[in-house]
Amino acid sequence: MNRSKILSVIHVLSKLGFLYAMVLLIPTLVSYAYMDDALAAFSQTAAATLLGSGLVWLATRRFQRELRPRDGFTLVFLLWVGFASISAMPFYLYFPHMSYTDAFFEAMSGLTTTGATVISSLDTLAPSLNFWRHMMNWLGGMGIIVLAVAILPMLGVGGTQLFKAEIPGIDKDSKMAPRISQTAKQLWLVYLFFTVLTCIALKICGMSWFDAICHGMSTFSLGGFSTHDDSIGYFQSKAVEGVIMVATVLGGLNFTCHFAALRERSVRAYWRHEEARIMLVVLFGSIMACSLYMWMTGFYATWQESFRYVGFNFISVGLAGGFANTDFNTWPLLISLWMFFLSNILANTGSMGGGIKMARAIALAKFSLREALLLLHPNAVRTVKVNKNTIGEHIAMSVMAFIFVYFMTVVTFSFVFMATGMDFISAFTATVACITNAGPGLGLVGPAHNYAELNALQKWLCTVVMLLGRLEIFTVFVLLTPAYWKK
């Protein structure tokens, strides 16, 4: 990739920087409305972003051109890192003793919807900063890139390559609408619709409007940030937990299911979708079995109590939502590790969830069964279908390659974390929690703690794993190959 191509990508970044400066005005207005002391931090960040983007735009305007597919990888990566760098500044400017490492960690965790935090005393945090944390969850949930795809045509650049690089799934060429920008707009409309419903439901259940709006943004986005140190446990409300559970399940489903359900005005569309159906069966089967185990072993006194806590946390962590209503760090290790295993596979493609996605898991299972059958009947002809779509050999190879690289990444970073001084359980679950964007882990990073206890190196490693998980690894790894940078 030559110099002019890099400058063309940077030119697009400068235009998107203008848009992000406008986004920063929203928490600035919240700060003004609440008269908190974070107004200067937000206004200075917005002004610096606007000025910097303007200067870069002027310096690179002669390099404006249509982006090519390979440019999308560079732009997606730089956009996430750049927006996280900008998003970190309000925290860095507001807290006198916060390092930029901590500020960047909080921003990357927010935008990747990981929900891991290094900030304590959330209950007394400036309202605008708390709002900004949840707004980052909401923007990152659908993906800032998808919003950019809807806007890019108006900026004079194409967005198809960005949509392919950002939208999770095993079929990067599928579209729900003829034009990519139209698809992105439809996604955002549905996203906004369910977010508003969640906010209203949480308000009805007893939250203040501020808490309801913040948690509405972080719930359907599967973000996991809360306005309280005790997370959802602060509210001690079964009604609130019920709303969070329903919204989290909806957030973990493929958006094509939402389109079909809204179009048909029937929930049957969810059950007809193979990926959604298997996800629901595995999730609720696990909840029932583990709730029964926790009750029968005497960990919880009643079946109702066991079902409440196991159900909420299995849905939240299993679908990478990241909320907690109890300290599951004290649970039997068998139950906790099964919950974290589920976080790797449960979320659907085309959802805000992380991990390898259920469609890939289904495809791998079906291809494994097919290979076993071919050993017995070498001449048999068996096709593999997922969601009624035939999976070709090329897609099958990409699925297996992704799953291999995914779990090798988990193993590698677990060892790296252990080399920095973490115990195995903390290292392993921190890696899984970050790559699935689930948030809390076990041990040092359990729900009763936060990531502030990690050292600077461990926090930077976590941000790398978060980004790899959010961009599905290959989007980042392709930038490390020499072939990508050849002219």
Long-range contacts (C-beta under 8 A, 24 or more apart in sequence): 1-70, 1-71, 1-74, 1-484, 1-485, 1-486, 1-487, 2-487, 4-63, 5-71, 6-74, 7-60, 7-63, 8-60, 8-63, 8-64, 8-65, 8-67, 8-71, 9-67, 9-71, 9-74, 9-75, 9-78, 10-56, 10-60, 10-63, 10-78, 11-56, 11-57, 11-60, 11-61, 11-63, 11-64, 12-67, 12-75, 12-152, 12-155, 12-157, 13-56, 13-75, 13-78, 13-79, 13-82, 14-53, 14-54, 14-56, 14-57, 14-60, 15-53, 15-57, 15-155, 15-157, 16-79, 16-148, 16-151, 17-49, 17-50, 17-52, 17-53, 17-56, 17-82, 17-86, 18-50, 18-53, 18-54, 18-57, 19-148, 19-151, 20-49, 20-53, 20-83, 20-86, 21-46, 21-47, 21-49, 21-50, 21-53, 23-135, 23-139, 24-49, 24-86, 24-90, 26-135, 27-90, 27-128, 27-129, 27-131, 27-132, 27-135, 28-128, 30-127, 30-128, 30-131, 30-132, 31-126, 31-127, 31-128, 34-126, 34-127, 34-128, 36-126, 36-127, 36-128, 36-129, 37-94, 37-126, 38-90, 38-94, 38-126, 38-128, 38-129, 39-128, 40-93, 41-89, 41-90, 41-91, 41-93, 41-94, 41-129, 42-90, 42-128, 42-132, 44-89, 44-93, 45-86, 45-89, 45-90, 45-93, 48-89, 49-86, 64-156, 64-157, 66-157, 66-158, 67-157, 67-158, 67-161, 67-162, 68-161, 69-160, 69-161, 69-164, 70-161, 70-484, 71-161, 72-161, 72-162, 72-164, 72-165, 73-165, 73-475, 73-478, 73-479, 73-484, 74-479, 75-162, 76-145, 76-162, 76-165, 76-166, 76-471, 76-475, 77-471, 77-475, 77-476, 77-479, 79-144, 79-145, 79-148, 80-111, 80-112, 80-144, 80-467, 80-470, 80-471, 81-467, 83-111, 83-144, 84-108, 84-111, 84-463, 87-111, 87-132, 87-136, 90-129, 90-132, 91-119, 91-129, 94-126, 94-129, 99-456, 101-456, 101-459, 101-460, 102-452, 102-459, 104-463, 105-451, 105-459, 105-460, 105-462, 105-463, 106-133, 107-136, 108-463, 108-466, 108-467, 109-439, 109-451, 109-463, 109-466, 110-136, 110-137, 110-140, 110-223, 110-225, 111-136, 111-137, 111-139, 111-140, 111-144, 111-470, 112-140, 112-437, 112-466, 112-467, 112-469, 112-470, 113-137, 113-140, 113-141, 113-221, 113-222, 113-223, 113-224, 113-320, 113-322, 113-352, 113-354, 113-437, 113-470, 114-223, 114-224, 114-322, 114-433, 114-434, 114-437, 114-438, 114-439, 114-466, 114-469, 114-470, 115-218, 115-223, 115-224, 115-225, 115-321, 115-322, 115-323, 115-437, 115-438, 115-439, 115-440, 116-224, 116-322, 116-433, 116-434, 116-439, 116-440, 116-445, 116-450, 116-451, 116-462, 116-466, 117-225, 117-450, 117-451, 117-452, 118-450, 118-451, 118-452, 118-459, 119-450, 119-452, 120-229, 120-450, 120-452, 121-229, 122-226, 122-227, 122-228, 122-229, 123-227, 123-228, 123-229, 123-234, 125-227, 127-210, 130-214, 130-227, 131-210, 131-213, 131-214, 133-214, 133-218, 133-225, 134-213, 134-214, 134-215, 134-217, 134-218, 134-223, 134-225, 134-227, 135-217, 136-223, 136-225, 137-217, 137-218, 137-221, 137-223, 137-224, 137-225, 138-195, 138-217, 138-218, 138-221, 138-223, 140-221, 140-223, 140-470, 141-191, 141-220, 141-221, 141-222, 141-223, 141-251, 141-352, 142-187, 142-188, 142-191, 142-221, 142-352, 143-167, 146-184, 146-187, 146-188, 147-184, 147-188, 149-180, 149-181, 149-183, 149-184, 150-181, 150-184, 150-185, 150-188, 152-181, 153-181, 159-184, 165-471, 165-475, 166-471, 166-475, 167-350, 168-349, 168-350, 168-351, 168-357, 168-472, 169-349, 169-350, 169-357, 169-359, 170-349, 170-357, 170-359, 170-360, 170-363, 170-386, 170-391, 170-395, 170-398, 170-399, 171-389, 171-395, 176-255, 176-256, 176-259, 186-259, 187-255, 190-255, 190-258, 190-259, 190-262, 191-220, 194-220, 194-247, 194-250, 194-251, 194-258, 195-220, 195-221, 197-247, 198-243, 198-247, 201-243, 201-247, 202-240, 202-243, 202-244, 205-237, 205-239, 205-240, 205-242, 205-243, 206-235, 206-237, 206-239, 206-240, 207-235, 207-240, 215-244, 216-247, 219-243, 219-244, 219-247, 219-248, 219-251, 219-321, 219-323, 220-247, 220-248, 220-250, 220-251, 220-352, 221-251, 221-352, 222-248, 222-251, 222-252, 222-319, 222-320, 222-321, 222-322, 222-347, 222-351, 222-352, 222-353, 222-437, 223-321, 223-322, 224-316, 224-320, 224-321, 224-322, 224-323, 224-438, 224-439, 224-440, 225-322, 226-323, 231-323, 231-324, 231-325, 231-447, 232-312, 232-323, 232-324, 232-325, 233-324, 233-325, 233-326, 238-308, 241-308, 241-312, 241-325, 244-312, 244-316, 244-321, 244-323, 245-311, 245-312, 245-315, 245-316, 248-315, 248-316, 248-319, 248-321, 248-323, 249-280, 249-283, 249-315, 249-319, 251-319, 251-321, 251-351, 251-352, 251-353, 252-279, 252-319, 252-320, 252-321, 252-346, 252-347, 252-348, 252-351, 252-352, 252-353, 253-279, 253-348, 253-351, 254-348, 254-349, 254-350, 254-351, 255-350, 255-351, 256-350, 257-348, 273-387, 274-362, 274-386, 274-387, 274-388, 275-348, 275-349, 275-358, 275-359, 275-362, 275-386, 275-387, 276-348, 278-358, 278-362, 279-346, 279-347, 279-348, 279-358, 282-342, 282-345, 282-346, 283-314, 283-315, 283-318, 283-319, 283-342, 283-346, 286-314, 286-318, 286-338, 286-339, 286-342, 287-311, 287-314, 287-315, 290-314, 290-335, 290-338, 290-339, 293-332, 293-334, 293-335, 294-331, 294-332, 294-335, 297-332, 299-331, 299-332, 310-335, 313-339, 314-339, 314-342, 317-342, 317-343, 317-438, 317-439, 317-440, 318-342, 318-343, 318-346, 319-343, 319-346, 319-347, 319-353, 320-347, 320-352, 320-353, 320-354, 320-355, 320-436, 320-437, 320-438, 320-439, 321-438, 321-439, 322-437, 322-438, 322-439, 322-440, 324-440, 324-447, 326-447, 327-446, 327-447, 327-448, 328-442, 328-446, 328-447, 329-442, 329-443, 329-446, 329-447, 329-448, 333-425, 336-442, 340-429, 340-432, 340-433, 340-438, 340-441, 340-442, 343-432, 343-433, 343-436, 343-438, 344-406, 344-432, 344-436, 347-436, 353-436, 353-437, 354-435, 354-436, 354-437, 354-438, 354-469, 354-470, 355-435, 355-436, 355-469, 356-402, 356-403, 356-406, 359-386, 359-387, 360-399, 360-402, 360-403, 362-386, 363-391, 363-395, 363-396, 363-399, 364-399, 364-400, 364-403, 366-391, 367-391, 367-396, 367-399, 367-400, 402-472, 402-473, 402-474, 405-473, 405-474, 405-477, 406-435, 406-473, 409-435, 409-465, 409-468, 409-473, 410-435, 413-461, 413-465, 416-461, 417-458, 417-461, 420-455, 420-457, 420-458, 420-461, 421-455, 422-454, 422-458, 430-454, 430-458, 430-462, 431-465, 434-462, 434-465, 434-466, 434-469, 435-465, 435-466, 435-468, 435-469, 436-469, 437-466, 437-469, 437-470
